[in-house]
Structures are given as C-alpha cells and as structure tokens.
Amino acid sequence: MKLWKKILLGLVLGLLFGTMAPQDWVAWVTPIGELFIRAVKMLIAPLILATLISGVTSMKDSTQMGRVGLKTLGIYIFTTTVAVSIGLLLASHINLAGDLKLSLPDIASSKTLQTDLSIVGIIPENPFQSLVEGNVLQIITFAILLGISMNLIGKKAAPVVSFFESFAEVMFKLTMLIMETAPFGVFALMAGVASEYGLDVLLPLSKVILTVYVGCVLHALVTFGGGLFFVKLNPKRFFKDITDAQVVAFTTASSAATLPITIGCARKNLGVSDRISSFVLSLGSTINMDGTALYQGIVTVFIAQAYGVTLSPEDYGIIVITSTLASIGAASVPSAGLFMLTLVLGSVGLPLEAIAMIAGIDRILDMARTTVNVTGDCFVSTLIAKSEGELNEKSYNAEPVI
C-alpha cells in the first residue's frame, strides 16, 4: 500500500476513533501525534538550510538564479492576491453570519494596529540562533546568501558545497524514515481533532467552514489548474502526482512539516529538477500562503457581517493588501494564520475579540488552507521548471512513484 493510502486510512480511522471512543482513550493516543509532529519539526531547519544551499550552489549562473528568484516571487504574490480576491468574492455574496448579531465593543480595534512587516526582520543577527529558534525566513535568507558566496568563491568552496550536498541527501533519508511513521501519527492527530471539535462546535460555523473549503477547491482548480492548462500541462496528472503532499498537508496543517514530502513529490512525480525544487519549494513553504490569504478574506467578511459593519470598496482593497502581506509573513506552522488575522482585522477597524469565534474551528480551516498552500508550492515549482527547461515531462506524465 502506498504511503498516501496508509495516511488516508489513518485519517479515517482516527476520525472514527476520536468520535466514538471515550476521551480518556483518546488521551492515551494523542501523544503519538505530538511525537510525530515533533519529529517532523526536527527536520525543518536543517532540511531547509541544506536543500536551499544545494539549490543555490547548483545554479552556477548568477543570472539564472536571479531570474528564477524574481519569477518565483512574482508568481507567488500573484496567486496569493488571486486567492484572497476569490475569498472576498465568495464571502461578499453569502450571508455567512446568518442571524448572528454581535455588539461592537466600546473601543473597537483601530486601523493603526502596529505590526512589524519591515524587511529588517529577515536578516538574522545570529544565524545559529535562527536555526535553534526555527526562524524559517531568517534561515532562508542566510542559506541564500551563503550559497551565493560559495558560487562567487568558486573552486575553493568545493569542499563546503560537497558537504551540504551530502548533508541534504542524509536529511532526505532521515525524512523518509520518519514519514514511514506518518499513518500512526495522523491517526492520533485526527483522533484528537475529532474528540475536541465535535459536531456541536462545528455546526454554528458550518457556513464559514464550507465557504473556505469551496474557495480552496475553486482556487486550486481554476487558478492552478488553469495555469497548468495554459502552459500545456495536464492538470489532472498534476493533482494525482501531488496526492501524498496534499494528504500530509491536510492532516498536519503545516506547510513546513510537509516540505520533505512536497520536495519528494516535485522531484519524483512531477519531474522538477533538484535545484529548482530545492529553491522554489523551500522559499514557498514560508512566503506562499494562498490558502491562508483566502481564509483571512472570508473570515474578515464573516466577522464584519456578525458585527453589522458594512465594508467599503476601500476596505476590500485594504483587506487584499494586508491579507497578502500577512500571509507572506505567517509562519508555516499550524494556526499561524489565526494570529496574522489580527493584522487584517485591525486594518479595517474590526474588533480583535472576534478571533475567539474562529479559534474553535481554526484547526478545521487550517487543514484546508495548508493543502492549498502546498498545492501552490508544487504548482509554482512546476511552472518555473518548465520555463527554465528543467521539467522532466516524461516523469510528469508517468504514474506517481510515491
């Protein structure tokens, strides 16, 4: 049985177990899920460092590296903007709040909410501290600069380049060993979710959940599928090739935790070259948050409806901008989007207290938006690889290896 089938089986059995078993039974298995997440998180910092450095040093032509970087960043920003626009379009045509009418607090959040989105934070003062703390954006910056320096030095850097190439292979092997335990970890994680978020909690906010899921599916099919069709690639084959990554993303709700599987799918199933996949996917796991932006747009409109606040066209424009920036700045770990939602709410003067309503269903929403995030990473890596002539279309059109 393929890994994704085992994981899917673990997901279904976990949901059944969490719904039907007593809570004390569920409490016994949930640590297994926590151990699995901890093991995967253990991989993130060293894996990103090794794969990004290997990806940068493999691009001996600095012109190519600059070209790939600009194309990657441009496509990521574009798809994120499209995602939040889809979310706003859906939410503005649906009465998400229904009969829910909340009273605005005496002092609502102002539009001057202070959130540091400056470029200063991406430069690490101490790269080793960034590795210890798992500051992914700073690790990426350091890895890119280190890789560029190795390329500029040339032959003298060969031993260091060889070390990181070998280190990357070791990390991939360790990743595959840990992922063999994924079905058991997913079973435990889903048992905990099912036990904690029963139908009594989900039903009052079912419209929000349904709208986010519909928006995510639309974005994946229309934006990603349409983009692949435009460059003459089979969208159906693409979605089949990344099934493993999507299932892991859905169950772990973490783009960073899914990164090892995403890289594996891109290389072995989609036929993306090693250097393109290392660079684009590592970068995407941090800055590409299409699902998060879509979710923030929908939830912001829902909260505005619940408080009886009418959003102006200017407000919608502000939501698009702040959602895009907030999603780029969001950490690629579970529920990070919930905290970044404060930036979006504050930008249009909605009370931050409303986040308490969303927190109860955030995990359910997080699973959908993370799946879209990871799908977007694979989509962009495929487009970049094709544009650079580094896509093995034979592998792309073949049956998935993993």
DOLUMLUM-20586 format. One line per 3 residues: number of its first residue (from 1); their letters; for each residue z, x, y of N, C-alpha, C. Coordinates in steps of 0.02 Angstrom, whole numbers, plus 50000, padded with zeros to 5 digits. Atoms other than C-alpha are relative to their C-alpha. Layout:
BEGIN
NUM) a) Z/X/Y/Z/X/Y/Z/X/Y | ...
This chain:
BEGIN
1) mkl) 50000/50043/49940/50000/50000/50000/50000/50044/50062 | 50004/49961/49939/49952/50068/50171/50063/49991/50042 | 49938/49999/49962/50090/50111/50293/50007/49937/50043
4) wkk) 49994/50057/49955/50049/49969/50414/50017/49936/49961 | 49984/50058/50041/50059/49842/50272/50074/50001/49981 | 49929/49994/50016/50229/49909/50221/50043/49981/50061
7) ill) 49963/50015/49938/50287/49899/50402/49998/49925/50015 | 50007/50072/49988/50220/49722/50420/50044/49960/49952 | 49956/50032/50049/50310/49672/50260/50073/50007/50020
10) glv) 49932/49989/49977/50469/49749/50328/50017/49955/50059 | 49990/50044/49942/50446/49649/50489/50015/49928/49978 | 49992/50069/50023/50427/49482/50398/50066/49990/49963
13) lgl) 49937/50005/50039/50570/49514/50277/50061/50007/50046 | 49945/49992/49952/50680/49572/50422/50013/49937/50039 | 49992/50063/49964/50647/49411/50518/50033/49947/49956
16) lfg) 49971/50048/50046/50688/49306/50366/50074/50015/49987 | 49931/49980/50014/50845/49405/50328/50044/49987/50061 | 49960/50010/49940/50905/49401/50509/50013/49927/50016
19) tma) 49992/50072/49987/50879/49213/50520/50046/49966/49951 | 49965/50035/50054/50957/49165/50354/50067/50031/49980 | 49940/49966/50024/51091/49295/50319/50057/49994/50050
22) pqd) 49942/50000/49954/51268/49292/50392/49998/50061/50046 | 50003/49945/49950/51293/49401/50546/50033/50064/49975 | 49967/49939/50023/51411/49519/50457/49956/50038/49951
25) wva) 50049/49967/50043/51274/49554/50329/49949/50038/50042 | 50049/49968/49956/51151/49591/50469/50031/50062/50033 | 49966/49943/49969/51280/49706/50549/50000/50061/49955
28) wvt) 50000/49945/50047/51277/49811/50393/49933/50037/49999 | 50066/49968/50004/51088/49844/50402/49974/50025/50067 | 50026/49979/49935/51062/49862/50590/50005/50075/50014
31) pig) 49998/49927/49989/51121/50045/50591/49939/50037/49973 | 50060/49969/50028/50969/50085/50483/49945/50001/50053 | 50049/50004/49946/50858/50027/50626/50015/50049/50056
34) elf) 49980/49954/49947/50957/50128/50752/49986/50072/49979 | 50014/49932/50024/50941/50284/50643/49926/50015/50004 | 50073/49991/49997/50753/50259/50632/49978/50013/50072
37) ira) 50019/49991/49930/50736/50242/50821/50023/50068/50025 | 49974/49935/49979/50845/50396/50849/49956/50056/49972 | 50042/49949/50032/50738/50495/50726/49933/50006/50036
40) vkm) 50064/50000/49966/50578/50443/50815/50008/50029/50070 | 49988/49972/49934/50651/50481/50987/50009/50075/49999 | 49991/49928/50009/50697/50653/50921/49934/50037/50005
43) lia) 50066/49968/50001/50511/50688/50906/49967/50003/50068 | 50040/50013/49940/50456/50632/51078/49991/50062/50044 | 50005/49944/49952/50497/50780/51194/49962/50059/49970
46) pli) 50038/49943/50027/50441/50922/51078/49928/49983/49983 | 50068/50019/50018/50288/50824/51021/49955/49998/50062 | 50039/50003/49939/50228/50788/51199/49987/50071/50027
49) lat) 50008/49931/49975/50259/50969/51251/49947/50037/49961 | 50046/49962/50042/50165/51042/51103/49929/49973/50003 | 50067/50029/50002/50019/50920/51100/49964/50006/50067
52) lis) 50032/49994/49935/49989/50923/51288/49978/50071/50015 | 50018/49930/49988/49992/51112/51298/49939/50018/49958 | 50057/49987/50044/49874/51121/51149/49937/49967/50027
55) gvt) 50057/50035/49972/49761/50992/51230/49972/50034/50062 | 50023/49967/49939/49755/51082/51397/49968/50068/49984 | 50027/49933/50016/49728/51256/51322/49935/49996/49962
58) smk) 50063/50007/50036/49587/51189/51214/49942/49987/50048 | 50051/50010/49948/49495/51145/51375/49993/50064/50041 | 50007/49935/49966/49443/51320/51423/49964/49993/50067
61) dst) 50037/50012/49938/49329/51250/51556/50044/49959/50047 | 49955/50035/49953/49442/51204/51704/49965/49941/50032 | 50037/50057/49971/49303/51093/51772/50005/49939/49955
64) qmg) 49995/50055/50048/49308/50989/51613/50069/49968/50003 | 49932/50025/49999/49498/50974/51620/50012/49956/50062 | 49992/50040/49939/49493/50913/51800/49961/49935/49995
67) rvg) 50041/50060/50007/49354/50791/51759/50033/49950/49954 | 49966/50043/50048/49446/50721/51608/50062/49969/50031 | 49939/50025/49969/49607/50705/51707/49987/49945/50051
70) lkt) 50017/50050/49949/49527/50610/51851/49974/49936/49969 | 50026/50060/50034/49433/50492/51735/50056/49962/49966 | 49944/50032/50036/49590/50459/51633/50044/49961/50049
73) lgi) 49957/50032/49950/49697/50421/51786/49966/49940/50031 | 50036/50055/49969/49563/50312/51864/49995/49939/49956 | 50006/50056/50046/49537/50205/51709/50068/49967/49989
76) yif) 49932/50027/50010/49725/50186/51681/50020/49955/50058 | 49981/50040/49941/49753/50124/51859/49959/49936/50004 | 50043/50059/49998/49604/50006/51850/50022/49947/49950
79) ttt) 49981/50050/50051/49656/49924/51686/50069/49970/50014 | 49934/50026/49982/49836/49907/51748/49994/49947/50054 | 50011/50049/49946/49776/49818/51905/49970/49936/49972
82) vav) 50031/50059/50032/49667/49702/51799/50053/49961/49962 | 49948/50032/50041/49817/49666/51685/50046/49957/50042 | 49954/50039/49958/49935/49611/51824/49963/49942/50033
85) sig) 50039/50054/49971/49795/49507/51901/49992/49943/49950 | 50005/50051/50052/49771/49416/51735/50066/49962/49994 | 49934/50032/50004/49958/49384/51727/50013/49952/50057
88) lll) 49990/50043/49942/49964/49313/51903/49955/49939/49997 | 50047/50056/50005/49810/49205/51872/50025/49947/49951 | 49973/50046/50050/49887/49129/51716/50062/49963/50026
91) ash) 49936/50029/49979/50061/49103/51789/49992/49952/50059 | 50008/50043/49941/49999/49026/51952/49969/49932/49983 | 50031/50063/50020/49908/48889/51856/50042/49962/49948
94) inl) 49955/50032/50049/50055/48844/51742/50068/49989/50032 | 49932/50012/49975/50220/48763/51787/50050/50029/49950 | 49957/49965/50048/50323/48892/51694/50072/49977/50003
97) agd) 49929/50018/49991/50490/48837/51766/50015/49930/49977 | 49989/50069/50021/50466/48654/51719/50050/49966/50047 | 49949/50035/49960/50619/48555/51777/50056/50046/50023
100) lkl) 49947/49952/49981/50721/48713/51803/49998/50012/50076 | 49995/49992/49928/50779/48716/51984/50064/50038/50016 | 49943/49959/49985/50894/48855/52041/50010/50004/50076
103) slp) 49985/49993/49928/50980/48876/52210/49999/50073/50019 | 50003/49931/49976/50943/49031/52309/50070/50022/50023 | 49935/49975/49976/51098/49139/52339/49999/50007/50076
106) dia) 49996/49996/49927/51160/49155/52518/49961/50060/50027 | 50036/49941/49979/51090/49330/52532/49952/50020/49944 | 50050/49982/50050/50930/49349/52434/49980/50073/50008
109) ssk) 50023/49931/49997/50857/49519/52393/49948/50006/50055 | 50046/49990/49945/50762/49588/52541/49938/50039/49977 | 50061/49964/50016/50589/49664/52545/50007/50074/50014
112) tlq) 49990/49929/49985/50665/49831/52591/50038/50034/49943 | 49966/49971/50057/50731/49867/52416/49980/50074/49993 | 50014/49929/50002/50746/50055/52404/49989/50023/49928
115) tdl) 50016/49972/50066/50659/50127/52253/49957/50061/50010 | 50035/49937/49990/50602/50307/52245/49940/50005/49955 | 50062/49991/50037/50420/50312/52193/49963/50062/50024
118) siv) 50032/49941/49971/50388/50478/52279/49976/50047/49945 | 50029/49953/50047/50289/50617/52197/50049/50057/49983 | 49953/49944/50009/50438/50736/52211/50031/49999/49931
121) gii) 49964/50005/50064/50519/50670/52052/49961/50024/49940 | 50038/49980/50059/50377/50726/51939/50004/50075/49987 | 49994/49927/50008/50413/50912/51968/50071/50016/49976
124) pen) 49933/49986/50025/50559/50971/51860/50030/50062/50034 | 49965/49941/49974/50686/51087/51940/50017/50047/49943 | 49984/49961/50060/50733/51143/51766/49964/49968/49941
127) pfq) 50038/50032/50054/50604/51107/51629/50040/49992/49936 | 49958/50005/50060/50733/51140/51493/50046/49939/50004 | 49959/50060/49990/50845/51007/51568/49958/49937/49990
130) slv) 50045/50057/50010/50696/50889/51570/49989/49986/49926 | 50008/50008/50072/50671/50920/51385/50063/49971/49968 | 49937/50025/50026/50855/50890/51349/50011/49927/50017
133) egn) 49989/50069/49976/50860/50730/51452/49944/49953/49979 | 50056/50041/50021/50693/50669/51385/49962/49969/50059 | 50038/50023/49941/50615/50652/51559/49926/50013/49987
136) vlq) 50068/49991/50025/50439/50623/51494/49952/50021/50055 | 50047/49985/49946/50349/50628/51662/50006/50073/50021 | 49990/49930/49981/50426/50797/51705/49977/50047/49945
139) iit) 50024/49959/50056/50388/50864/51531/49924/50005/50002 | 50073/50000/49996/50206/50813/51552/49976/50046/50056 | 50019/49956/49944/50196/50900/51722/50007/50073/49981
142) fai) 49988/49931/50020/50272/51059/51653/49949/50023/49948 | 50047/49982/50054/50160/51057/51498/49930/50012/50027 | 50067/49992/49971/50002/51034/51601/49995/50064/50040
145) llg) 50000/49939/49959/50048/51173/51723/50003/50062/49956 | 49995/49943/50045/50096/51289/51580/49934/50012/49963 | 50065/49994/50034/49933/51252/51489/49947/50029/50046
148) ism) 50048/49974/49952/49831/51285/51646/50011/50075/50010 | 49984/49929/49990/49922/51451/51671/49976/50042/49941 | 50024/49964/50060/49881/51503/51491/49925/50009/50003
151) nli) 50073/49995/49995/49698/51465/51521/49979/50052/50051 | 50017/49953/49947/49696/51568/51680/50014/50072/49979 | 49983/49932/50023/49778/51718/51595/49948/50026/49951
154) gkk) 50051/49980/50049/49652/51719/51453/50029/50030/49937 | 49983/49971/50065/49672/51835/51304/50074/50018/49994 | 49929/49980/50002/49848/51893/51350/50044/49941/49979
157) aap) 49960/50059/50018/49910/51714/51322/49986/49976/49929 | 50021/50023/50067/49830/51701/51148/50059/49990/49953 | 49944/50011/50046/49995/51726/51052/50040/49936/50017
160) vvs) 49962/50060/49980/50081/51588/51154/49960/49938/49983 | 50043/50057/50016/49932/51472/51133/50003/49986/49925 | 49997/50008/50073/49934/51503/50945/50066/49970/49978
163) ffe) 49934/50027/50017/50121/51467/50939/50002/49925/50011 | 49996/50072/49986/50103/51297/51022/49952/49960/49956 | 50045/50034/50047/49954/51252/50912/50034/49990/49933
166) sfa) 49964/50005/50063/50059/51290/50758/50060/49952/50007 | 49942/50044/49987/50210/51201/50834/49978/49927/49999 | 50026/50069/49999/50103/51046/50863/49987/49975/49929
169) evm) 50013/50020/50070/50050/51044/50679/50065/49987/49963 | 49934/50010/50031/50231/51062/50624/50030/49933/50021 | 49973/50063/49975/50281/50916/50735/49963/49940/49970
172) fkl) 50038/50055/50032/50141/50808/50663/50024/49989/49928 | 49976/50007/50069/50203/50844/50487/50068/49967/49999 | 49934/50031/49996/50382/50801/50535/49994/49927/50018
175) tml) 50012/50069/49980/50317/50643/50616/49981/49957/49940 | 50022/50038/50058/50230/50586/50457/50057/49990/49950 | 49943/50006/50045/50388/50619/50355/50047/49945/50024
178) ime) 49955/50051/49972/50493/50512/50472/49969/49931/49996 | 50033/50066/50000/50363/50374/50479/49997/49969/49930 | 49996/50028/50068/50375/50354/50290/50060/49954/49994
181) tap) 49940/50043/50002/50545/50275/50325/49992/49939/50046 | 50010/50053/49951/50470/50155/50454/50010/49929/49971 | 49990/50068/50025/50466/50000/50340/50073/49979/49997
184) fgv) 49928/50015/50004/50654/50011/50315/50030/49994/50070 | 49976/50004/49931/50687/50045/50499/49979/49935/50034 | 50026/50062/49970/50577/49899/50552/50036/49939/49972
187) fal) 49963/50055/50032/50663/49783/50427/50067/49990/50036 | 49934/50004/49969/50832/49824/50504/49996/49979/50073 | 50008/50017/49930/50770/49812/50684/49984/49925/50009
190) mag) 50019/50070/49994/50690/49641/50658/50055/49954/49977 | 49942/50040/50022/50842/49577/50565/50049/49991/50058 | 49956/50003/49942/50946/49619/50719/49973/49955/50055
193) vas) 50031/50042/49949/50822/49536/50838/50005/49926/49981 | 49999/50070/50024/50812/49377/50732/50071/49971/50002 | 49931/50023/50001/51001/49368/50718/50025/49988/50071
196) eyg) 49975/50005/49931/51031/49395/50905/49964/49947/50041 | 50039/50048/49960/50889/49290/50978/49977/49943/49956 | 50018/50058/50039/50892/49128/50883/49955/49953/50040
199) ldv) 50044/50048/49966/50780/48980/50924/50034/49966/50060 | 49963/50031/49944/50917/48908/51036/49992/50040/50064 | 50008/49957/49941/50893/49058/51152/49928/50001/50023
202) llp) 50070/49992/49983/50704/49065/51144/49967/49936/50027 | 50034/50062/49981/50658/48881/51167/49999/49986/50075 | 50002/50014/49928/50712/48861/51351/49948/50041/50038
205) lsk) 50047/49956/49964/50598/49004/51400/49936/50010/49959 | 50058/49994/50044/50461/48970/51274/49934/50005/50038 | 50061/49997/49961/50330/48944/51409/49986/50071/50025
208) vil) 50009/49931/49976/50361/49117/51480/49977/50045/49943 | 50019/49959/50058/50352/49195/51308/49928/49988/49981 | 50069/50018/50020/50192/49102/51264/49949/50026/50051
211) tvy) 50047/49977/49948/50109/49144/51431/49991/50075/49998 | 50005/49928/50004/50150/49329/51415/49958/50020/49939 | 50038/49983/50061/50081/49333/51237/49926/49983/50009
214) vgc) 50070/50020/49988/49923/49238/51287/49967/50050/50048 | 50027/49952/49952/49899/49354/51436/49985/50067/49967 | 50010/49936/50035/49919/49508/51325/49939/49997/49955
217) vlh) 50058/50008/50044/49792/49442/51200/49935/49998/50041 | 50059/50004/49957/49668/49399/51339/49982/50069/50028 | 50013/49933/49972/49686/49571/51418/49971/50046/49947
220) alv) 50025/49957/50054/49660/49657/51251/49928/49982/49981 | 50067/50022/50022/49508/49553/51203/49947/50006/50055 | 50049/50002/49946/49424/49535/51373/49991/50069/50032
223) tfg) 50005/49935/49965/49465/49700/51461/49982/50056/49953 | 50013/49945/50046/49473/49819/51314/49938/49987/49957 | 50057/50017/50041/49351/49728/51201/49935/50001/50040
226) ggl) 50059/49999/49957/49229/49702/51346/49979/50070/50019 | 50016/49931/49983/49241/49884/51396/49967/50037/49943 | 50030/49967/50059/49202/49943/51220/49929/49974/49988
229) ffv) 50066/50030/50009/49056/49822/51207/49951/50028/50051 | 50042/49974/49946/48990/49889/51373/49974/50070/49983 | 50021/49932/50018/48984/50068/51304/49971/50002/49929
232) kln) 50035/50006/50065/48904/50004/51142/50042/50024/49941 | 49956/49987/50057/49054/50022/51027/50025/49933/49974 | 49980/50063/50032/49110/49887/50904/50073/49985/50014
235) pkr) 49930/50016/49985/49270/49805/50973/50040/49982/49937 | 49966/50021/50061/49313/49730/50803/50023/50061/49960 | 49982/49939/50036/49310/49902/50722/50057/50037/50035
238) ffk) 49948/49967/49961/49418/49972/50863/50068/49970/49984 | 49935/50032/50012/49557/49844/50837/50024/50010/49928 | 49981/49987/50069/49553/49871/50649/50025/50072/49992
241) dit) 49982/49929/50005/49565/50060/50672/50070/50015/50027 | 49936/49984/49968/49724/50050/50778/50056/49952/49976 | 49950/50048/50025/49819/49920/50674/50068/50032/49990
244) daq) 49936/49966/50012/49952/50046/50622/50039/50010/50065 | 49967/49987/49936/49990/50094/50802/50025/49935/50032 | 49981/50064/49971/49995/49912/50858/50062/49971/49966
247) vva) 49943/50027/50037/50117/49861/50721/50064/50038/50017 | 49941/49959/49983/50234/50007/50758/50021/49986/50072 | 49984/50016/49930/50222/49970/50945/50035/49933/50006
250) ftt) 49970/50067/49997/50263/49787/50916/50072/50000/49975 | 49933/50001/50030/50416/49825/50810/50049/50045/50036 | 49954/49954/49966/50487/49973/50906/50006/49986/50075
253) ass) 50001/50015/49928/50441/49910/51082/50005/50063/50042 | 49998/49937/49963/50416/50090/51137/49934/50037/49993 | 50063/49963/50002/50252/50175/51184/50012/50072/49980
256) aat) 49985/49931/50017/50335/50345/51171/50016/50007/49926 | 49982/49997/50071/50407/50308/50999/49939/49991/49956 | 50061/50013/50038/50235/50250/50942/49950/50057/50007
259) lpi) 50049/49949/49985/50147/50404/51011/49975/50039/49939 | 50025/49964/50059/50140/50501/50846/49949/49960/49960 | 50047/50043/50038/50055/50354/50759/49937/49988/50040
262) tig) 50058/50010/49956/49942/50323/50909/49952/50059/49996 | 50042/49940/50004/49880/50502/50904/49965/50004/49932 | 50029/49999/50067/49853/50490/50716/49942/49951/49994
265) car) 50054/50050/50003/49750/50330/50733/49939/50022/50041 | 50055/49979/49956/49647/50401/50876/49959/50055/49967 | 50035/49943/50029/49605/50560/50783/49965/49982/49934
268) knl) 50026/50011/50068/49582/50499/50604/49957/49937/49995 | 50036/50063/50006/49520/50321/50629/49946/49990/50053 | 50048/50011/49946/49436/50315/50800/49952/50058/50008
271) gvs) 50044/49943/49994/49363/50489/50788/50004/50036/50067 | 49990/49966/49936/49433/50550/50955/50019/50073/49986 | 49986/49930/50012/49438/50740/50966/50073/50016/50013
274) dri) 49929/49981/49993/49605/50831/50957/50020/50011/50072 | 49979/49984/49932/49603/50893/51135/50000/49939/50046 | 50000/50061/49959/49555/50726/51212/50059/49956/49982
277) ssf) 49944/50043/50021/49684/50631/51108/50067/50028/50023 | 49937/49969/49979/49823/50756/51147/50013/49989/50074 | 49993/50005/49927/49792/50750/51334/50006/49927/50023
280) vls) 50004/50068/49975/49746/50567/51362/50058/49957/49974 | 49948/50042/50029/49873/50487/51243/50069/50020/50023 | 49934/49978/49975/50021/50593/51297/50010/49977/50071
283) lgs) 49996/50024/49931/49982/50551/51478/50008/49924/50002 | 50000/50073/50001/49952/50368/51436/50066/49971/49979 | 49936/50027/50023/50118/50346/51347/50051/49994/50056
286) tin) 49954/50003/49943/50202/50372/51515/49973/49959/50058 | 50025/50033/49939/50087/50306/51651/49958/49938/49987 | 50042/50058/50014/49982/50174/51562/50042/49943/49973
289) mdg) 49956/50055/50020/50084/50014/51557/49969/49933/50019 | 50035/50062/49985/49959/49872/51563/50042/49938/49983 | 49960/50058/50022/50070/49753/51465/50060/49989/50044
292) tal) 49942/50005/49955/50219/49793/51575/49981/49969/50067 | 50023/50028/49936/50120/49755/51734/49984/49926/49993 | 50017/50071/50012/50054/49591/51660/50064/49958/49995
295) yqg) 49936/50035/50009/50231/49540/51609/50036/49992/50067 | 49966/50003/49936/50300/49581/51782/49969/49947/50046 | 50034/50051/49960/50169/49472/51866/50019/49930/49979
298) ivt) 49984/50067/50026/50204/49322/51754/50073/49982/50014 | 49929/50014/49991/50393/49337/51764/50017/49990/50074 | 49987/50008/49928/50392/49357/51954/49980/49930/50023
301) vfi) 50021/50067/49981/50293/49195/51973/50048/49948/49970 | 49952/50045/50032/50410/49108/51850/50065/49996/50040 | 49937/49998/49962/50564/49162/51949/49990/49966/50068
304) aqa) 50014/50033/49935/50482/49106/52113/49998/49925/49991 | 50003/50072/50014/50447/48935/52036/50070/49972/49987 | 49933/50023/50016/50625/48922/51970/50043/49992/50062
307) ygv) 49961/50004/49938/50696/48953/52144/49965/49959/50054 | 50036/50041/49951/50568/48843/52231/49969/50039/50056 | 50030/49957/49949/50491/48988/52326/49924/50000/49992
310) tls) 50074/50000/50001/50306/48974/52371/49975/50069/50020 | 50027/49933/49987/50216/49140/52360/49935/49995/50039 | 50060/49999/49959/50084/49177/52492/49949/50048/49970
313) ped) 50051/49952/50024/49919/49269/52460/50022/50073/50011 | 49975/49932/49987/50001/49421/52541/50051/50020/49947 | 49951/49986/50052/50144/49408/52416/49966/50020/49934
316) ygi) 50037/49984/50061/50020/49407/52272/49971/50071/50003 | 50026/49932/49992/49940/49564/52342/50054/50053/49992 | 49943/49954/50006/50110/49648/52355/50022/50006/49927
319) ivi) 49981/49999/50071/50150/49599/52175/49952/50043/49960 | 50050/49959/50036/49987/49679/52114/50015/50074/50011 | 49989/49929/49983/50025/49842/52205/50065/50025/49969
322) tst) 49935/49977/50024/50210/49853/52161/50004/49998/49924 | 50000/50003/50073/50183/49799/51980/49963/50060/49970 | 50039/49943/50024/50052/49935/51958/50041/50064/50007
325) las) 49958/49940/49989/50166/50068/52035/50061/50000/49955 | 49939/50004/50041/50320/50006/51943/49984/50013/49927 | 50017/49989/50070/50230/50005/51776/49984/50073/49987
328) iga) 50014/49928/50007/50169/50183/51804/50065/50039/49998 | 49936/49964/49998/50347/50237/51844/50048/49981/49945 | 49954/50023/50052/50425/50142/51698/50002/50049/49942
331) asv) 49994/49957/50059/50493/50245/51555/49970/49964/49939 | 50034/50030/50059/50402/50219/51389/50050/49988/49944 | 49948/50016/50049/50559/50157/51300/50015/49926/50005
334) psa) 49988/50072/49999/50618/49981/51254/50037/49977/50062 | 49968/50035/49944/50664/49866/51400/49997/50036/50067 | 50005/49965/49936/50619/49992/51536/49968/49955/50053
337) glf) 50033/50044/49953/50506/49861/51615/50047/49950/50033 | 49951/50047/49972/50655/49746/51641/50033/50029/50062 | 49967/49968/49943/50736/49871/51758/49950/50011/50058
340) mlt) 50050/49991/49949/50573/49907/51850/49981/49933/50033 | 50014/50066/49972/50557/49719/51877/50038/49989/50065 | 49961/50006/49938/50690/49735/52013/49959/50021/50060
343) lvl) 50042/49977/49945/50564/49829/52120/49951/49945/50021 | 50050/50053/49986/50435/49689/52106/50034/49940/50033 | 49964/50057/49972/50562/49550/52140/50021/50015/50072
346) gsv) 49977/49982/49933/50633/49642/52289/49943/50004/50050 | 50057/49992/49953/50460/49672/52363/49977/49933/50029 | 50020/50066/49974/50432/49484/52384/50061/49957/50015
349) glp) 49940/50034/49977/50611/49438/52428/50031/49951/49951 | 49969/50044/50050/50663/49356/52264/50066/50030/49977 | 49934/49974/50019/50845/49370/52207/50000/50039/49934
352) lea) 49997/49958/50060/50879/49508/52083/50044/49969/49946 | 49957/50033/50050/51009/49397/51998/49958/49964/49947 | 50043/50038/50046/50862/49307/51915/49984/50040/49938
355) iam) 50016/49959/50059/50840/49454/51797/50043/49980/49941 | 49956/50021/50055/50986/49385/51697/49966/49949/49955 | 50035/50050/50041/50873/49242/51641/49951/50032/49952
358) iag) 50052/49968/50039/50742/49362/51575/50029/50047/49947 | 49970/49950/50046/50861/49485/51491/50007/49973/49929 | 49990/50028/50067/50892/49365/51347/49939/50000/49957
361) idr) 50062/50001/50039/50709/49361/51296/49959/50063/50010 | 50039/49940/49982/50658/49533/51358/49974/50036/49938 | 50022/49964/50060/50650/49609/51184/49938/49968/49970
364) ild) 50058/50035/50027/50528/49475/51127/49939/50014/50043 | 50055/49985/49955/50420/49504/51280/49980/50074/49996 | 50012/49928/50002/50438/49692/51265/49954/50019/49941
367) mar) 50041/49985/50059/50359/49692/51092/49926/49987/50014 | 50070/50017/49984/50201/49607/51157/49971/50048/50051 | 50028/49957/49947/50182/49712/51314/49992/50072/49976
370) ttv) 50008/49933/50026/50210/49875/51220/49938/50006/49956 | 50060/50000/50042/50074/49828/51096/49938/50007/50044 | 50057/49994/49954/49954/49806/51243/49998/50070/50031
373) nvt) 49997/49932/49972/50012/49971/51319/49967/50050/49953 | 50026/49953/50050/49972/50065/51159/49926/49988/49986 | 50071/50016/50009/49807/49973/51135/49960/50029/50058
376) gdc) 50033/49971/49942/49761/50026/51312/49993/50075/49996 | 50004/49928/50009/49802/50207/51273/49942/50019/49954 | 50053/49986/50048/49685/50204/51123/49931/49985/50031
379) fvs) 50063/50020/49967/49550/50115/51225/49976/50054/50048 | 50019/49950/49950/49552/50243/51365/49981/50066/49966 | 50016/49938/50035/49554/50391/51245/49930/49995/49967
382) tli) 50066/50011/50030/49401/50316/51157/49945/50005/50053 | 50050/49997/49946/49307/50292/51321/49990/50072/50025 | 50004/49931/49975/49349/50468/51382/49964/50044/49949
385) aks) 50032/49960/50052/49299/50545/51215/49925/49988/49996 | 50072/50016/50002/49133/50453/51215/49964/50029/50060 | 50033/49974/49939/49095/50503/51394/49994/50076/49999
388) ege) 50001/49927/50004/49134/50684/51352/49962/50025/49938 | 50036/49981/50061/49031/50682/51191/50046/50026/49945 | 49951/49976/50049/49189/50708/51088/50028/49942/49958
391) lne) 49981/50056/50043/49193/50544/50990/49958/50002/49937 | 50035/50001/50064/49150/50551/50806/49988/49928/49980 | 50014/50072/50011/49065/50382/50790/49995/49984/49926
394) ksy) 49999/50012/50072/49050/50404/50602/50071/49981/49978 | 49930/50016/50015/49240/50405/50591/50020/49933/50031 | 49985/50063/49965/49250/50263/50717/49977/49939/49960
397) nae) 50029/50057/50036/49140/50150/50611/50019/49998/49926 | 49979/49998/50070/49216/50201/50443/50064/49960/49991 | 49938/50034/50014/49362/50115/50358/50059/50043/50022
400) pvi) 49942/49960/49976/49532/50168/50431/50030/50044/49946 | 49969/49954/50048/49612/50319/50348/50074/49985/49994 | 49928/50017/50001/49791/50270/50398/50009/49930/50028
